[in-house]
C-alpha cells in the first residue's frame, strides 16, 4: 500500500512539473500574475490537435462527481458524444480556458455534455475553485488519483472529444478559446 501511495505521489509530482509548466510558444503563461487577470476571450493558443488516437476507447478509469456520489467511468456516457476536459487549479492555461469552456457548454447543452475532470490531488481545492468561479454549464468531476491524465499520458489542459460510440475523435493539448471559430469547427465533428 505504501508503495502505491509513493507511486501516485511521484506521478503527481511528475505531472505537475512536466505538464502545465512546460514552456511552449504562445501557451498563455508568460507574464500571468494571477488567474483573475487572464483574459477569457483571447485568441486560441493550442499546442496541437491530435488525431492519432482516433477510434480508441477511453481508458477504464473511475472518477467521481464533484458534488459527491458514486464513481463513474467514461463508458457510462456512451450513446451520446461527450467532451472531456482534464484540468487542475494549479495549471494557468487550464484556469484561463475554463470560462470559454463553460460558455461553450452553455451553447452545446445536452447534445454534447462537457465533463470538466479535475486532476487536483486535493479535491477540496478543486471544489473551492469551482464554487468561487460558479461555472454553471460544466459537469465537474474529480480524479484525485490522476487516473485519466496518466492513462492518457496527458499534459494539462487536455480536451478530448468522444463520439456517441465511445471512441475518441480528437484531442487538444493546450488552452483554447472554446467559443472561437476554430473550436466551433472542431466541436461540430461531434454530430
Secondary structure, 3 states (H helix, E strand, C coil): CHHHHHHHHHHHHHHHHHCCCCCCCCCCCCCCCCHHHCCCCCCCCCCEEECCCCCCECCCCCEEECCCCCEECHHHHCCCCEEEEEECCCCHHHHHHHHHHHHHHHHHHHHHEEEEEECCCCHHHHHHHHHHHCCCCCEEEECCCCHHHHHHCCCCCEEEEECCCCEEEEEEECCCCCCCHHHHHHHHHHC
